[in-house]
């Protein structure tokens, strides 16, 4: 696995819609289950408060950051809340460059080879293929074959407990998991249960499949 993930499993918990009052409890369940990367999309309620709470509580034990980051001003806001991970649904060269300049980790969203190469040229740390479900594992595998092998590719959108092995075998280096691990109104215990299922499936996948 890539050093980019700092020893954590390459599983990103996407907590869209997270209530800041629940952030610390849900973060604890995720980390205890084996997740070490947590993303709070900026179209969640008061996302910077959630990011700050997670970073203050678990910043030494996990990579905390934001999703749906669309502007350089938002990058600054996330970094000001001690968020390190900057994830976007799109490929914006200014956001990528500013993320690097401020010491963050840049995971832009791409869908085509052109977008992927432009993001790499701009200095991204990893590529988020989104929505990966439209490509499927075979489509991502085909595109990944022409990309620099040192750039991690994450599948986001369509990754489930039963299918994570297929995505891993297609060459994905990591996964963003949203509604399959967190929904608005879920308790911390529910999130923890889903997280443990994903960790078990991922561990089995890396043991039983061949990475390309």
Buried (B, 14 or more C-beta within 10 A) or exposed (E): EEEBBEEBBBBBBBBBBBBBEBBBBBBBBBBEBBBBBBBBBBEBEBBBBBBBBBBEBBBEEBBBBBBBBBBBEBBEBBBEBBBBBBBBBBBBBEBBBBBBEBEBBBBBBBBEEEBBBBBBEBEBBBBBBBEBBEBBBEBBBBBBEEBEEEBBBBBBBBBBBEBBBBBBBBBBBBBBBBEBBBBEEBEBEBBBBBBBBBBEBBEBBBEEBEEE
